[in-house]
Amino acid sequence: MQLRPYQTGAIERVRGAIRQGRRRPCLVAPTGAGKTVIASSMMRSAYERGSRVLFVAHRRELIVQAWTKLQDAGIPVAALGILMADDQRANPDAPIRVASVDTLRHRTYPPADLVIIDECHRSLARTYRDLVEHYTGAIIVGLTATPYRADGSGLGDVFDALEVVTTPRQLIGEGFLVEPKVFSAPPESMPDLSGVRTRAGDYVEADLSAAVMSGQLVGGIVEHWQRLADNRRTVAFAVNVAHSEAIAAAFREAGVAAEHLDGTTPTRERDAILARLESGETRVVSNCGVLCEGWDQPAVKVAILARPTQSTGLYLQQAGRILRPWQDVPALILDHAGNCLAHGLPQQDREFSLEGTKGKGGGGAAPTKECRECHAVVAAGCKTCPECGEDFPAGEGKPAPEESTGELRELTPEMYERWAAAWADMVADWTATNGQRVADGMRPRKPGYIFHRFKERFGHPPPRGKAFALPPEIADAETKAEALRELQSEARARGYKPGWAVHRYRARFGEDPPRERRKRPATRAGAAMGAA
C-alpha cells in the first residue's frame, strides 16, 4: 500500500507527539483523505513490533472498510479478527482486532497497546469514555474529519494533541478530491424553521420533520435534479424516514429509479440497494442517518441536502461523500436546506481546535431569523419582533403548498470571498461612522446594525466562521456586560424567557455571554422572601 506524502507526514507527526509525551493524539483530515489508510499503516507498524492493536468504529461499513484496508496493507488474515455481534471472523487470539463499539461494551475488552478510534468526534459519549478509561496504558489515536460535536463541545477531555493531516484545498489541488459545484435555494424558498426547537446543538427531529413535510418541498427537488444533475448517480439526505421515503417516491413518480434506506433496512437489502446504485440501475438513493459516515461510493457524484442542520460536522460529513474523484465526472451539491450558506462551502479550509466551537460560530450556534418589516435579526423562537412589534406568522395552520418554484443558485468560493470583504468593509464603515456620530454628539449605532446591513444587501445572514465574527475591539467587556443587562431587562419587560437575551447577545457579538451573567434575575417575590 503506497502512502501519499501527506499521509506519511501525518504518521511522523503522531510519532513526534508521542515522543513528546502525548498519549492521545487526534488526527483530523477531510473526508476522502484516506484516514483508514493512515490507520492501517500505523497498525501494520505496531503489529510488526509485536504490539497488540484494537481498531474501534460504530458502523458495520467502517469495520468492513478497516478489515479490507488492513489486508491491503499486507497484514495476513490470520493476524486479524472482527469483534462485531456474531461475525464468524472473531479470531479471539488475533493481535489485531477490529471491533464494533456497541459489541465491545458487552464483551471483555481485548488486550491492546494501540487503540485507534474511528469517527472520534463521538468519543465524548459514555461508551467511548469507558473504553478510553480502560486503556490507560495504551496509545490512543483518534480519526475524524470534524473534531467537535453538534453541541460545539471539543475533544480536549479525551485527546491531548491535534494533528491536521491535510486540507480540502490541498487535496483538490493534488487531484485527490473533486471541487464541487454548489447550488443553494434562495432564502425566500427555505423551510420555515421559526418554530423548530434546538437540542444538543441541532434541530429537534420531530419539529424539523413537521417544518419540512408540512411546508414547501424546497426548490423543487426533482425538477432541479432533472435540470442540473445530468442523470448522475445521487444520494439524498433527509430529515427522517418519512421524509426520505417521500423524496424517493417523488423521484419515482417522475420516472426516475429511486430507492430509500434507513437504519432499519436489513444489511443484505442495504447492500443490494447500493449495488443497484453502483451499477446505475438505481439513479437516486434517499436515506436517513445511514450514509453520512463510513460510506465510500465514488461513482455517486450528486448530493441532495434536504435536511437543515445546525451541526457543521454533520453537514461536512454529508457533503463530503461525493467528493472523491471518479472517471472525471464532476461533483454537484443541490442544497435545499440552506446548509452551505450557514456553514460555508465544503471545500473551504477550516481551523480546528480541541477546545471546540462553542460561541465561535460552530455547530452550537443558535438559530435566528429576520424581521421582514425592520430587518432585525432575532431568535428563531420569537413570535413578535422586539424591535418594531411586527408579529411573525405562526408556523401552524399554514396550507401545505406544492413544491416551490424558487430557483437554486450557484455558490462559489469567490462569492464567500466577496461576502467576507463586504463584511470587513461594513465593520470598518460602522467603526468610522460611530466615531463621527460620537463626535457630533449623536447616539452610536449598535453592532447589530452590521448584521442588518449585510442581510439587506445579500438577502441572508452572514455565514458562520471567523471571517464573519465581530472583532473584539468593537465591544469591550464592560460594553458587552451593559448590553447583556439591557437585553435581560428588555426580556423581562416584554415577558420573554431569559434565553431570548442570550440569543440576542449571540447575534450581536458572535459569542455566548459569560455563564455567570446568564442567571435568571430574581423576581420581586423572591427578593422579598429573601429579605424576610
C-alpha positions, 0 to 999 in steps of 0.5 A: 500500500503506497502512502501519499506524502501527506499521509506519511507526514501525518504518521511522523507527526503522531510519532513526534507527539508521542515522543513528546509525551502525548498519549492521545493524539487526534488526527483530523483530515477531510473526508476522502483523505484516506484516514483508514489508510493512515490507520492501517499503516500505523497498525501494520507498524505496531503489529510488526513490533509485536504490539497488540492493536484494537481498531474501534468504529460504530458502523458495520461499513467502517469495520468492513472498510478497516478489515479490507484496508488492513489486508491491503496493507499486507497484514495476513488474515490470520493476524486479524479478527472482527469483534462485531455481534456474531461475525464468524471472523472473531479470531479471539487470539488475533493481535489485531482486532477490529471491533464494533463499539456497541459489541465491545461494551458487552464483551471483555475488552481485548488486550491492546497497546494501540487503540485507534478510534474511528469517527472520534468526534463521538468519543465524548459519549459514555461508551467511548469514555469507558473504553478510553478509561480502560486503556490507560496504558495504551496509545490512543489515536483518534480519526475524524474529519470534524473534531467537535460535536453538534453541541460545539463541545471539543475533544480536549477531555479525551485527546491531548494533541491535534494533528491536521493531516491535510486540507480540502484545498490541498487535496483538490489541488493534488487531484485527490478530491473533486471541487464541487459545484454548489447550488443553494435555494434562495432564502425566500424558498427555505423551510420555515424553521421559526418554530423548530426547537434546538437540542444538543446543538441541532434541530429537534427531529420531530419539529424539523420533520413537521417544518419540512413535510408540512411546508414547501418541498424546497426548490423543487427537488426533482425538477432541479435534479432533472435540470442540473444533475445530468442523470448522475448517480445521487444520494439524498439526505433527509430529515427522517424516514418519512421524509426520505421515503417521500423524496424517493417516491417523488423521484419515482413518480417522475420516472426516475429509479429511486430507492430509500434506506434507513437504519432499519433496512436489513444489511443484505437489502442495504447492500443490494440497494447500493449495488443497484446504485453502483451499477446505475440501475438505481439513479437516486438513493434517499436515506436517513442517518445511514450514509453520512459516515463510513460510506465510500461510493465514488461513482455517486457524484450528486448530493441532495441536502434536504435536511437543515442542520445546525451541526457543521460536522454533520453537514461536512460529513454529508457533503463530503461523500461525493467528493472523491474523484471518479472517471472525471465526472464532476461533483454537484451539491443541490442544497435545499436546506440552506446548509452551505450558506450557514456553514460555508462551502465544503471545500473551504479550509477550516481551523480546528481546535480541541477546545471546540466551537462553542460561541465561535460560530460552530455547530452550537450556534443558535438559530435566528431569523429576520424581521421582514418589516425592520430587518432585525435579526432575532431568535428563531423562537420569537413570535413578535419582533422586539424591535418594531412589534411586527408579529411573525406568522405562526408556523401552524395552520399554514396550507401545505403548498406544492413544491416551490418554484424558487430557483437554486443558485450557484455558490462559489468560493469567490462569492464567500470571498466577496461576502467576507470583504463586504463584511470587513468593509461594513465593520470598518464603515460602522467603526468610522461612522460611530466615531463621527456620530460620537463626535457630533454628539449623536447616539452610536449605532449598535453592532447589530446594525452590521448584521442588518446591513449585510442581510439587506444587501445579500438577502441572508445572514452572514455565514458562520466562521471567523471571517464573519465574527465581530472583532473584539475591539468593537465591544469591550467587556464592560460594553458587552456586560451593559448590553447583556443587562439591557437585553435581560431587562428588555426580556423581562419587560416584554415577558420573554424567557431569559434565553431570548437575551442570550440569543440576542447577545449571540447575534450581536457579538458572535459569542455566548455571554459569560455563564455567570451573567446568564442567571435568571434575575430574581423576581420581586417575590423572591427578593422579598422572601429573601429579605424576610 
